[in-house]
Amino acid sequence: MLKIWGRTTSINVQKVMWAVGELKLPHERVDIGGSFGKNNEPAYLAMNPNGLVPTLEEDGFILWESNSIVRYLAAKFGAGGLEPADLRARASASRWMDWQLTVCAPAIHPLFWGLIRTAPEKRDHAAINAAREKMAGVMKILDAQLGKSAFVAGDAFSMGDIPVGLITYRYRRLVPDRPVFANLERWFGGLEQRPAFKDHVLAIPFT
């Protein structure tokens, strides 16, 4: 059985749990990291030397890095579905997963940290406003892609939609007065109806 180490409020753990939910995989999840601690203890560091979450354990196989875990699960349990069968669609899905890491995550970090993890009296409003503008530009790129296809990698939901879907969820929560991106709103409205998204994202406290 799969064992996932990580707290449910982590966006990176949510990626994995969303994939697990889509694939309906039996699993065990262990709270670790954040307020639960234990991620810097020797036993955990022996599995994941970064001390971060999530970590996947399966029959002695250990894998860390959230997008890599999603790719692994999609390949093993969702070939032709969560992992697109078409090579180009698969590459496109992987590209958008990488884009989430290299473009989206750095852009949203000051916004999330400034509004959620920083006391109001200590907030850097200039940095928050700059991040808000940066994220609008990022979402414009995603909106343009979704004007060409129903999902990020084509006409079907895939692993590529998971990381960018979670960034979009956070952006919408953090910026209620955001620009209107019609294609993105259409796509995200569909994501919100997916049972795995409801269970592993919408049902989790936003912290």
C-alpha positions as CSV (number, residue, x, y, z in Angstrom):
1,M,0.0,0.0,0.0
2,L,1.1,3.5,-0.7
3,K,2.2,5.6,2.3
4,I,2.3,9.4,1.9
5,W,4.1,11.4,4.5
6,G,2.9,15.0,4.8
7,R,0.3,17.4,6.3
8,T,-2.8,18.0,4.3
9,T,-2.5,21.8,4.3
10,S,0.7,21.7,2.2
11,I,0.1,22.5,-1.4
12,N,2.7,19.9,-2.4
13,V,1.0,17.2,-0.4
14,Q,-2.3,18.3,-1.9
15,K,-0.9,17.6,-5.4
16,V,-0.2,14.0,-4.4
17,M,-3.4,13.5,-2.5
18,W,-5.4,14.9,-5.4
19,A,-3.7,12.4,-7.8
20,V,-4.3,9.6,-5.3
21,G,-8.0,10.6,-5.2
22,E,-8.3,10.7,-8.9
23,L,-6.8,7.3,-9.2
24,K,-8.8,5.9,-6.2
25,L,-5.7,4.3,-4.7
26,P,-5.6,2.6,-1.3
27,H,-3.2,4.6,0.8
28,E,-2.1,5.7,4.3
29,R,-1.2,9.3,5.0
30,V,0.9,10.4,7.9
31,D,0.8,13.9,9.3
32,I,4.3,15.4,9.3
33,G,5.7,18.8,8.8
34,G,4.3,22.2,9.9
35,S,2.7,22.1,13.3
36,F,3.2,18.3,13.4
37,G,7.0,18.6,13.2
38,K,9.1,15.4,12.9
39,N,10.3,16.3,9.4
40,N,13.7,17.1,10.7
41,E,14.1,14.0,12.8
42,P,16.7,11.4,11.7
43,A,14.1,8.8,10.7
44,Y,12.4,11.1,8.3
45,L,15.6,12.7,7.0
46,A,16.8,9.2,6.1
47,M,13.9,9.0,3.6
48,N,13.9,12.6,2.5
49,P,17.2,14.5,3.2
50,N,15.5,17.8,2.4
51,G,13.2,17.6,5.4
52,L,10.3,18.6,3.2
53,V,6.9,17.1,2.4
54,P,5.6,15.0,0.8
55,T,7.5,11.7,0.6
56,L,6.0,8.6,-1.0
57,E,6.8,5.2,0.3
58,E,5.8,2.0,-1.6
59,D,7.2,-1.4,-0.8
60,G,10.6,0.0,0.1
61,F,10.7,2.5,-2.7
62,I,11.0,6.1,-1.6
63,L,10.3,9.1,-3.7
64,W,10.2,12.8,-2.9
65,E,9.4,16.0,-4.9
66,S,5.7,16.4,-5.4
67,N,5.5,16.7,-9.2
68,S,7.7,13.6,-9.5
69,I,5.4,11.7,-7.2
70,V,2.4,12.8,-9.3
71,R,4.2,11.7,-12.5
72,Y,5.1,8.3,-11.0
73,L,1.5,7.6,-9.8
74,A,0.1,8.7,-13.1
75,A,2.5,6.5,-15.0
76,K,2.0,3.4,-12.8
77,F,-1.8,3.7,-12.2
78,G,-3.2,6.1,-14.7
79,A,-1.4,5.4,-18.0
80,G,-3.6,6.6,-20.8
81,G,-5.6,8.7,-18.4
82,L,-3.9,10.8,-15.8
83,E,-0.8,10.3,-17.8
84,P,-1.7,11.0,-21.4
85,A,-1.1,8.2,-23.9
86,D,-0.1,10.6,-26.6
87,L,3.6,11.4,-26.3
88,R,3.1,15.1,-27.2
89,A,0.2,15.5,-24.8
90,R,2.2,13.8,-22.1
91,A,5.1,16.2,-22.7
92,S,2.8,19.2,-22.7
93,A,1.3,18.0,-19.3
94,S,4.8,17.7,-17.9
95,R,5.7,21.1,-19.2
96,W,2.9,22.8,-17.4
97,M,3.9,20.9,-14.2
98,D,7.4,22.3,-14.6
99,W,5.9,25.8,-15.3
100,Q,4.1,25.6,-12.0
101,L,7.5,25.1,-10.2
102,T,9.6,27.6,-12.1
103,V,7.1,30.4,-12.8
104,C,4.0,30.1,-10.7
105,A,5.5,29.1,-7.3
106,P,8.0,31.9,-7.1
107,A,5.4,34.5,-8.2
108,I,2.7,33.5,-5.7
109,H,5.1,32.9,-2.7
110,P,5.3,36.6,-1.6
111,L,1.5,36.9,-1.9
112,F,0.7,33.8,0.1
113,W,3.4,34.5,2.7
114,G,2.5,38.1,3.0
115,L,-1.3,37.6,3.4
116,I,-1.5,34.3,5.2
117,R,1.7,33.8,7.2
118,T,2.5,37.4,8.2
119,A,0.7,39.4,10.9
120,P,-1.2,42.4,9.4
121,E,0.9,45.0,11.1
122,K,4.1,43.4,9.7
123,R,3.0,43.0,6.1
124,D,5.1,44.5,3.2
125,H,2.2,45.9,1.2
126,A,4.5,47.0,-1.7
127,A,5.8,43.4,-2.1
128,I,2.2,42.0,-1.8
129,N,1.0,44.4,-4.5
130,A,3.9,43.5,-6.7
131,A,3.2,39.8,-6.3
132,R,-0.5,40.4,-7.1
133,E,0.5,42.1,-10.4
134,K,3.0,39.3,-11.1
135,M,0.4,36.6,-10.6
136,A,-2.1,38.4,-12.9
137,G,0.5,38.1,-15.6
138,V,1.1,34.4,-14.8
139,M,-2.6,33.7,-14.9
140,K,-2.9,35.4,-18.2
141,I,-0.5,32.9,-19.7
142,L,-2.5,30.0,-18.3
143,D,-5.8,31.6,-19.5
144,A,-4.4,31.9,-23.0
145,Q,-3.5,28.2,-23.1
146,L,-7.0,27.3,-21.8
147,G,-8.4,29.3,-24.7
148,K,-6.8,26.7,-27.0
149,S,-7.8,23.5,-25.2
150,A,-10.3,22.3,-22.5
151,F,-7.4,21.4,-20.2
152,V,-3.8,22.4,-20.1
153,A,-2.5,19.4,-22.2
154,G,-5.5,18.9,-24.5
155,D,-9.1,17.8,-24.3
156,A,-8.9,15.6,-21.2
157,F,-7.9,16.2,-17.6
158,S,-4.4,15.0,-16.9
159,M,-1.6,15.2,-14.4
160,G,-0.7,18.6,-15.9
161,D,-3.8,20.2,-14.5
162,I,-3.1,19.3,-10.9
163,P,-0.2,21.6,-10.0
164,V,-1.5,24.6,-11.9
165,G,-5.0,23.9,-10.6
166,L,-3.7,24.2,-7.0
167,I,-1.9,27.4,-7.8
168,T,-5.0,28.8,-9.4
169,Y,-7.0,27.8,-6.3
170,R,-4.6,29.7,-4.1
171,Y,-4.6,32.7,-6.4
172,R,-8.4,32.9,-6.4
173,R,-8.5,32.7,-2.6
174,L,-5.8,35.4,-2.1
175,V,-7.0,37.8,-4.8
176,P,-10.8,38.2,-4.7
177,D,-10.6,41.4,-6.8
178,R,-8.6,39.7,-9.6
179,P,-8.9,40.3,-13.3
180,V,-11.5,38.2,-15.1
181,F,-10.0,35.4,-17.1
182,A,-12.9,33.6,-18.8
183,N,-11.0,30.6,-20.0
184,L,-9.4,30.0,-16.7
185,E,-12.7,30.4,-14.8
186,R,-14.4,27.9,-17.1
187,W,-11.6,25.4,-16.5
188,F,-11.4,25.9,-12.8
189,G,-15.2,25.6,-12.4
190,G,-14.8,22.1,-13.8
191,L,-11.9,21.3,-11.4
192,E,-14.1,22.3,-8.5
193,Q,-16.6,19.7,-9.4
194,R,-14.2,16.8,-9.3
195,P,-14.7,14.6,-6.2
196,A,-10.9,14.3,-5.6
197,F,-10.5,18.1,-5.7
198,K,-13.4,18.5,-3.2
199,D,-12.0,15.9,-0.9
200,H,-8.3,16.9,-0.9
201,V,-8.3,20.6,-1.6
202,L,-11.7,22.3,-0.9
203,A,-12.3,20.4,2.3
204,I,-8.9,21.3,3.7
205,P,-8.3,24.5,5.8
206,F,-6.5,27.2,3.8
207,T,-3.5,28.0,5.9
